[in-house]
Amino acid sequence: MKQILVALFAGALFGAGLAFSGMADPARVQGFLDLFGRWDPTLAFVMGGAMIPMAIAWIIQRRLDKPFADAHFSLPGTTLIDRKLTIGAVLFGTGWGISGLCPGPGLADLAINPLPALAFVGALLAGMIAHRVTS
C-alpha cells in the first residue's frame, strides 16, 4: 500500500509540475525546437530547474540503505551506450519533436486535451506492445 501511495503522490506532483510549467502544451516543446523561428526557451528553464531537486535527491539516496517504499533501490546497472539505447533515443526524440509530447505530458493531456492526446497515447501503447512482442 505504501508503494501505491508514494507512486500516486509522485505522479500527482509530476503532473502538477507539467501543468504549472506549461510542458503539457505541445506547442512549448515544438517552440523550443524551433531554433530559427519563434524560439521558446521555457523548456530549458524547466529542465534546468529540475536539476536542483534531482541533485539533492541523489545526495539523499547515497546516504540511505533502502528507499522509503521498497526493499532496495532499482538503479540502472550500466552506463553502456549501445545500439538499442541509441535507436530508442532517436525514436523517442523524433516522436517528441514531431508531436511535442513525451509519455508524461501525453498522459496528462488526456485530462486537458483528450482527443489529440488519445492519438498520442494510442501510438505510445502500440509502440510499447510492439517492443514487448519483438524483444
ChimeraX attribute file (.defattr): number of C-alpha atoms within 10 A of each C-alpha:
attribute: neighborCount
match mode: 1-to-1
recipient: residues
	/A:1	7
	/A:2	10
	/A:3	11
	/A:4	10
	/A:5	11
	/A:6	13
	/A:7	13
	/A:8	12
	/A:9	12
	/A:10	12
	/A:11	14
	/A:12	13
	/A:13	12
	/A:14	15
	/A:15	19
	/A:16	14
	/A:17	15
	/A:18	18
	/A:19	16
	/A:20	10
	/A:21	15
	/A:22	17
	/A:23	23
	/A:24	25
	/A:25	19
	/A:26	19
	/A:27	15
	/A:28	20
	/A:29	25
	/A:30	20
	/A:31	19
	/A:32	18
	/A:33	18
	/A:34	14
	/A:35	11
	/A:36	7
	/A:37	9
	/A:38	11
	/A:39	14
	/A:40	16
	/A:41	15
	/A:42	16
	/A:43	18
	/A:44	12
	/A:45	11
	/A:46	15
	/A:47	10
	/A:48	10
	/A:49	11
	/A:50	12
	/A:51	12
	/A:52	10
	/A:53	10
	/A:54	11
	/A:55	11
	/A:56	10
	/A:57	11
	/A:58	10
	/A:59	11
	/A:60	10
	/A:61	13
	/A:62	9
	/A:63	8
	/A:64	11
	/A:65	10
	/A:66	13
	/A:67	11
	/A:68	12
	/A:69	14
	/A:70	10
	/A:71	9
	/A:72	11
	/A:73	13
	/A:74	9
	/A:75	6
	/A:76	6
	/A:77	6
	/A:78	6
	/A:79	6
	/A:80	7
	/A:81	8
	/A:82	8
	/A:83	9
	/A:84	9
	/A:85	11
	/A:86	11
	/A:87	11
	/A:88	11
	/A:89	12
	/A:90	12
	/A:91	12
	/A:92	14
	/A:93	15
	/A:94	12
	/A:95	16
	/A:96	16
	/A:97	18
	/A:98	12
	/A:99	17
	/A:100	23
	/A:101	26
	/A:102	20
	/A:103	14
	/A:104	14
	/A:105	21
	/A:106	26
	/A:107	19
	/A:108	22
	/A:109	24
	/A:110	16
	/A:111	10
	/A:112	15
	/A:113	14
	/A:114	15
	/A:115	11
	/A:116	13
	/A:117	20
	/A:118	15
	/A:119	12
	/A:120	22
	/A:121	19
	/A:122	11
	/A:123	13
	/A:124	16
	/A:125	12
	/A:126	12
	/A:127	12
	/A:128	11
	/A:129	12
	/A:130	11
	/A:131	10
	/A:132	9
	/A:133	8
	/A:134	6
	/A:135	6
